[in-house]
Amino acid sequence: MVTFRAAGGGWLRADTLGPGRRPVWSPDGRAVAYPEARGIGVVVYSLESRTSRVVYRSTGSEPGVDLVEWASDGRTLFFKGTDVRGLVGIWSVTEGKRPRLLVRFPPPDVLSTRGFATDGKRFYFTLGDRESDVFVAEVTGR
């Protein structure tokens, strides 16, 4: 469950996420994003309207969602996922648009379950859960 401290005290119950969902705050602190149940999409919960909306949902031929991060623009979301061919990568998505593959991890490389970080130009991540090296992938705008 996700709860937020209300301005006048008390707590607001936002949503029940379930285990392993890892919600992340928007850059302006007005929303959280998290993987939808069963990993089939991305949900954004607005603190102002107290409503959830699905920003992206896989059609079945598109990637599922494991982890989510916000871009600094507060509109674009990046997610780590796996597509139907088993391709693991990082995609970008904005509401109403289809996802765009930004970084692909060829087998047997697998992005750590610990997640990734981004400044909108580069992605920082480890490969595998025991890997100590930090890798950087630049977004080139192709």
Backbone hydrogen bonds in HBPLUS format (Angstrom, degrees):
<---DONOR---> <-ACCEPTOR-->    atom                        ^
c    i                          cat <-CA-CA->   ^        H-A-AA   ^      H-
h    n   atom  resd res      DA  || num        DHA   H-A  angle D-A-AA Bond
n    s   type  num  typ     dist DA aas  dist angle  dist       angle   num
A0002-VAL N   A0015-ASP O   2.77 MM  13  5.47 155.6  1.83 167.3 173.7     1
A0014-ALA N   A0002-VAL O   2.80 MM  12  5.46 164.6  1.82 161.1 164.5     2
A0004-PHE N   A0012-LEU O   2.88 MM   8  5.10 150.3  1.97 139.0 148.6     3
A0012-LEU N   A0004-PHE O   2.71 MM   8  5.10 159.9  1.74 152.8 160.0     4
A0006-ALA N   A0010-GLY O   3.14 MM   4  5.67 162.7  2.17 130.9 136.1     5
A0009-GLY N   A0006-ALA O   3.09 MM   3  5.22 160.6  2.13 117.0 117.4     6
A0024-VAL N   A0033-ALA O   2.88 MM   9  5.41 155.9  1.94 151.8 159.9     7
A0033-ALA N   A0024-VAL O   2.89 MM   9  5.41 154.9  1.95 149.0 155.7     8
A0026-SER N   A0031-ALA O   2.82 MM   5  5.32 152.8  1.90 154.1 149.0     9
A0029-GLY N   A0026-SER O   2.99 MM   3  5.09 156.4  2.04 108.5 116.2    10
A0047-LEU N   A0030-ARG O   2.86 MM  17  5.49 174.2  1.86 155.9 156.1    11
A0032-VAL N   A0045-TYR O   3.02 MM  13  5.33 149.3  2.12 142.0 151.5    12
A0045-TYR N   A0032-VAL O   2.79 MM  13  5.33 162.2  1.82 159.3 165.2    13
A0034-TYR N   A0043-VAL O   2.94 MM   9  5.47 148.9  2.04 151.0 159.3    14
A0043-VAL N   A0034-TYR O   2.90 MM   9  5.47 175.1  1.90 167.7 169.1    15
A0036-GLU N   A0041-GLY O   2.73 MM   5  4.92 172.5  1.74 128.6 130.2    16
A0039-GLY N   A0036-GLU O   2.85 MM   3  5.32 142.7  1.99 142.4 142.0    17
A0065-VAL N   A0039-GLY O   2.67 MM  26  4.76 162.0  1.70 130.3 136.9    18
A0058-SER N   A0040-ILE O   2.68 MM  18  5.40 167.8  1.70 163.3 167.7    19
A0042-VAL N   A0056-TYR O   2.77 MM  14  5.14 148.6  1.87 138.6 146.2    20
A0055-VAL N   A0042-VAL O   2.84 MM  13  5.60 148.2  1.94 150.2 160.4    21
A0044-VAL N   A0053-ARG O   2.90 MM   9  5.49 163.3  1.93 158.9 163.6    22
A0053-ARG N   A0044-VAL O   2.92 MM   9  5.49 148.9  2.01 145.3 155.2    23
A0046-SER N   A0051-THR O   2.94 MM   5  5.62 164.2  1.96 164.8 161.9    24
A0050-ARG N   A0046-SER O   2.88 MM   4  5.37 127.2  2.17 128.4 142.4    25
A0064-GLY N   A0082-THR O   3.01 MM  18  5.56 163.5  2.03 143.4 139.7    26
A0066-ASP N   A0080-LYS O   2.75 MM  14  5.58 169.7  1.76 166.3 163.7    27
A0067-LEU N   A0080-LYS O   3.40 MM  13  5.16 157.4  2.46 130.4 135.9    28
A0080-LYS N   A0067-LEU O   2.95 MM  13  5.16 150.6  2.04 134.9 144.3    29
A0069-GLU N   A0078-PHE O   2.84 MM   9  5.19 153.2  1.91 155.2 157.4    30
A0078-PHE N   A0069-GLU O   2.79 MM   9  5.19 174.6  1.79 163.0 164.8    31
A0071-ALA N   A0076-THR O   2.92 MM   5  5.31 154.2  1.99 158.1 149.6    32
A0074-GLY N   A0071-ALA O   3.13 MM   3  5.79 167.3  2.15 119.6 123.7    33
A0077-LEU N   A0093-VAL O   2.87 MM  16  5.40 169.3  1.88 159.2 162.9    34
A0093-VAL N   A0077-LEU O   2.83 MM  16  5.40 146.4  1.94 156.1 165.5    35
A0079-PHE N   A0091-TRP O   2.88 MM  12  5.40 155.9  1.94 146.9 154.1    36
A0091-TRP N   A0079-PHE O   2.86 MM  12  5.40 162.4  1.89 157.5 160.0    37
A0081-GLY N   A0089-GLY O   3.07 MM   8  5.84 158.1  2.12 156.1 162.2    38
A0089-GLY N   A0081-GLY O   3.09 MM   8  5.84 158.8  2.14 158.3 163.5    39
A0083-ASP N   A0087-LEU O   2.98 MM   4  5.35 153.8  2.05 140.5 147.0    40
A0086-GLY N   A0083-ASP O   2.93 MM   3  5.34 162.4  1.97 116.3 121.5    41
A0105-PHE N   A0088-VAL O   2.86 MM  17  5.51 162.0  1.89 169.0 162.8    42
A0090-ILE N   A0103-VAL O   2.82 MM  13  5.06 149.6  1.92 139.9 148.4    43
A0102-LEU N   A0090-ILE O   2.80 MM  12  5.65 166.6  1.82 158.9 161.5    44
A0103-VAL N   A0090-ILE O   3.20 MM  13  5.06 159.1  2.24 138.1 142.2    45
A0092-SER N   A0100-ARG O   2.85 MM   8  5.25 150.8  1.94 140.5 148.6    46
A0100-ARG N   A0092-SER O   2.88 MM   8  5.25 154.2  1.94 148.1 156.7    47
A0097-LYS N   A0094-THR O   3.00 MM   3  5.59 158.5  2.04 146.9 146.4    48
A0109-ASP N   A0106-PRO O   2.84 MM   3  5.68 132.7  2.06 143.2 141.4    49
A0128-GLY N   A0110-VAL O   2.75 MM  18  5.60 144.2  1.87 166.9 176.2    50
A0112-SER N   A0126-THR O   3.03 MM  14  5.60 164.2  2.06 146.7 142.7    51
A0115-GLY N   A0112-SER O   3.27 MM   3  5.89 171.2  2.28 113.4 116.0    52
A0117-ALA N   A0124-TYR O   2.97 MM   7  5.16 157.6  2.02 145.2 152.1    53
A0124-TYR N   A0117-ALA O   2.86 MM   7  5.16 164.7  1.89 150.3 153.5    54
A0119-ASP N   A0122-ARG O   3.35 MM   3  5.88 150.2  2.44 148.7 156.8    55
A0139-VAL N   A0121-LYS O   2.80 MM  18  5.37 171.2  1.81 155.6 154.6    56
A0123-PHE N   A0137-ALA O   2.80 MM  14  5.18 152.4  1.87 145.9 155.4    57
A0137-ALA N   A0123-PHE O   2.92 MM  14  5.18 154.5  1.99 144.5 152.8    58
A0125-PHE N   A0135-PHE O   3.00 MM  10  5.33 155.5  2.07 143.3 149.8    59
A0135-PHE N   A0125-PHE O   2.71 MM  10  5.33 170.5  1.72 173.4 170.3    60
